[in-house]
Amino acid sequence: MQYFPIFVDGQKLDVLVVGGGDVATRKVELMLKTPAKVTVVAPSLSKTITELKQQQKIQHIDGRYDKSLLVGKQLVFVATANRELNRQISIDARAAGVLANVVDDPELCHFITPSIVDRAPMIFAISSEGNSPVLVRYWREKLETILPQTMGKIATFAGNQRRHIKQQLDSVTKRRNFWEKFFSSARSEQPAQLEPLYHELIAKVDNNQLVTGELYVVEAPQQPDLLSLAALRHMQKADIAIYDDGINGAIIELVRRDADRESVTSEPLLQLDNLLKQGLRVCYLSSRRLNHQSELWQQIKHNNYPVSAFSSANDLEV
């Protein structure tokens, strides 16, 4: 991964756009989706930027670029047809500690902007690091058809309930379990059902109920593409992953991003038992072939924790 993906707070951004044509217009419109302060420097402006200027949504400097304009800026978008000028702005920006994006010239860029699927406050960013714009466009179009337009309202509703849910549920695990149950309901995709569904599930909350550990045993294949969808779904639910030696690192990376990871000890059953007693959801990435008759499987089953097992060929449930 050459480019590190981050989301920057637009309220803290002061942005310079060099150029006033169609390409610059797209960058200005993109930045104005955030609360960033935008300044455009150009001797002439497109119709759209002119209108934005008249609406006082941007500041305009009627003139040409000067490196003094970078003072106090965090980002600069460079959209001129003069490559030598673009190169100089890139050099000036680096010296000033300002990140520069030179349109259609990755060599001069300090950052690139991804393709975006906007369901604010849910934002999905897609990038091929400049390698395949057509592939990025393909996946953006696909996501646009998959992701409901109501997703922003759903996310906003959940955000508004964070303080209340923290008062109602006394552990991170219980709160996560609640939201997983909430979002897995088809009713959560209907804005009119959000409030009644939330209160219905809250009414069933019992803080005295112990959180039971769950074990997901995944027979890890050689390549990530051979993992079943069910295995991937459970890997994404895990609080911690333990793995045998020799497991493909790309498979380990598919475990939930903020889950802990550790290698299997010389006593795997004791290791698993200690984690499950804490009420954790444990993913065990095994290099061994799984079946109901194996000694390891029988010992795991004997401990009476909820267990699901997955192989590249079939999925086993206990």
N, C-alpha and C positions, 0 to 999 in steps of 0.2 A: 504494500500500500504506500504509494509515493505521496499522495495527498491526504492529509488528515482532515476528516470531516468534523466541523464544529458548527454550532449555531451561536451567532453573536447577537447581543442585545442591541436592537436598533435604536433604542433611546440613548445609547452611549456612542452612537456613530455620527461623525461629521464627514461627509463624503464629497469628493471632488470628481466631476465628470468632465473630461477634456474632449470637446467635440459637440456638435449640435445637430448632427444628421440622424438618419433613421436608426443606425446602430446605437448611437448614444441615446436615442429616444427609448429604446427597449431597456437599456440599463437604468435610465431615470425612472421609468414606469415600474421596474422591478423594485428599486430601492424605496419608492413611495408606497409600496405595500407595507412597509415598516415605518416606525416613527422617526427614521433617520433624517438628519438635516442634509439637504442636497444642494450643492453649488455647481452650476454649469458654466464653464468658460469656453466661449466660442464667439467669433464675429458674426455668425448667422445661425439661426435656429430653425428647426423643423416646425411645422404648424402645431404639432402636439406640445412640444416644449414651450413654444410661444404662449399657448393657452395656459399651461401650467404656471408660467411666469406671471401671467395676468391674474391668475387665481391665487398668487402668492404662495404657491406650494413649493417653489424652488427659489433660489437666489441665482441671478444671472450676472456674470461679469462679461461685458461686451468688449472683447479683446482677445489677445492671444496668451498662450500658456507662459507662465513664469514660475520658476521653482519656489518662489516665495509663497505661492498659493498653496503649497503643501503643508505649510505650518498649521498645526492644530488638527490636521486631518488624520483619519485612521485608514481610509481606503481611497484609492483613486482608480477610476475606470478610464481607460485611454481608448478613444474611438475616433482616431483620425486616419487619413489615408497616407500620411507621411511616416514611413517606417523609421527614418532617422530620428524624427521628433519623438516617435513612440519609444524608441530605444533610449533616448536621453531622459524621457520622463521616468522610465523604468529604473534607470541608474539613479536619478535624483530621488526617487521614492525610496529606494533601498537605503540610500545615505541618510534620508530623513526619518527612517523607521516607519515608513508608510507602506502598506501592502498595495501592490499594483496589479491590476488585471488589464492586459493589453488584448483587446478583442482580436480573435483569430490568429494569435501569435503566442502559442504556449511557451516558446523559448524565453519570452520577455515577461511572462506572468509570474507573480509571487503567489497567486491563488487563482482558482478557477471557480466559476459559479455552476452549480449542478442544475440538472433539469428538476423542476419542482412540481409536485402534486399538492395543491393547497386545499387543505380542509381545516384552516386555522381554527383553533390553536394546534391542530394536528398537521404537521408538515412532513412530507416525504421527499427526500432528496436523492437523486440518482445520478451517478457519474461513471464514466468509463475511463476517467483520467485523460480524456481527449482522444482515446483510441478508436471509439466507434460511436459517433453521434447518432447514426441510424439505429443501432442497437438500443441506445438510451431512449430514443424516441419511441421505439417499439414497446419497451417496458413501461414507459410513462403512459402511453395510450392504453395499455393493458390494465395498469393500476387505476386509471381514471374510470374504467368500466367496472372494476371490482369494488372500489372503496365507496361506500355510500356518501351522498352529499350531506347527510345528517351527522357525519362523524364529528364535525366541529362542535355541534350542539351537545353531543354525547360527552365529549371531552370536557367541555365547559361545565356541564352538570356535575361530572365526577370531581372536578377541581373545586367546585363550590361546596361539596360535601366533605372535603378532607378533614376539616376541623371536627365536624360532627362525628364522622366515622372513627376518628381517633379517640373521642370521648366514649364511644360505644364499645369498641373492641380494644382489649388491653395488650395486644401483641402484634408485631409486624406480620407474623405468619397468619394470624386470624384475619387481619385486614386484607392481606393479599388473597386469601382464600375467598373472602367475601366478594371482592371485586372480580375475581375470576368467575365466580358463579353468576354475578350480575351481568358481566359482559358476554358470557356464553349463552345467556337467554336471548331468544329471537326478539323478545319484547324490548330489549335494550337498544335496538336499532330504530325504534319508533319514539320520537321525542315526546309524544303525548303519554307514553307508558313509563317514562323514566322515573317520575315521582312516585307513582303507585308501586312500581316494581321495587324501588329502593326501600320504601317503607314496609313493604311486604316481607322482604328479606331481612331487614333490620329487626322486625318483630320476632323472627325466629332465632335471633342471636342468643347464645348461651355462653357467657364467659367462663362458667364453671366446667364446661366441657373441655376435656384434655385434647390437645392437638396430637393426632396420631401420625407417627412417621410413615412414610411411604417409600417403597423401594422399586426403582425401575432398573431392571437388568437388561442391558443392551449388548447383544452379541455384535461386536464391532466388525464390520467388513473391512476390506483393504482400502476401498474408496468411499468417500462420503455419498456419492450418487446412489450407492446400493442400500443406504439406510431407508427403512420404510417411513412413510409419513407419520405413522403412529409413534415410531421411535423418536423422530425429530420433535414431535409435539411434546412428548414427555421429557426429553432432554431440555427443552425450553422451560419446563416447569420446575426443574430441579433447583434445590437450594445449594447443593454441593455435588460434585462429580468426583468419583474415585476411578482410577483406570489402571489396567494392567500395563506392564512394560510392552513396548512395541506397537501401541495403538497409534494410528496415523494422527499426527498433530492437527490436521485439518478437521478430523472428526471431533476431537476435543474442543476445538474452537466453536463448534456448533451448539455446545451447551450454553444455557442462558448466560449472557455476558457478565452479569454481576454475581454469578454463582462461584463459590469457592471450588478449588481444584486441588486434589492431592493424589499421589500414586498409592497403589495398594500396598499395604504392609505385609509382613510375613504371616500375619493372622487376620485375613480378610473378614472372617465372620465376626470376630470381636470388634474390628474396626467398624463394620456395618452396624452392629448392634448398638455401639456407643452413639453413633450418629442418629439412628432411628429413635433411640430413647429420648433424644432431644426434640422429637417431633418434626424432624427435618425430612424433606423429600430428597432422597438420595438416588443419584444415577450412577450405576456401576457399569462402566464400559469394560466388557470382558473380552479377552482374546480367545476364550475357550468356547467350544461348541456347547450349546444349551439343549437340554432335554429334560423331561420330567423325571427320568430315572437317574440322573447324575447325582453323585454324592453331595456336591455343592448345592444343587437345587433342593434336595431333600432337607438339608440342614437349614437353608434359608426359609423354606416353607414351614419348618418345625417351629420357628420363632413367632409365627402367627401375625406378622406385619402384613399389611396390604402389599402385594407384589404383582407387578406386571413385567413380563419378559418379552423381548423383541429380538428377532433375528432377521437377516436379510431375506429369508425364505418365508417365514410365517411369524405370527405374533401369538404368544402364549399368555394366558391370563390365569391368575390364581385368586 
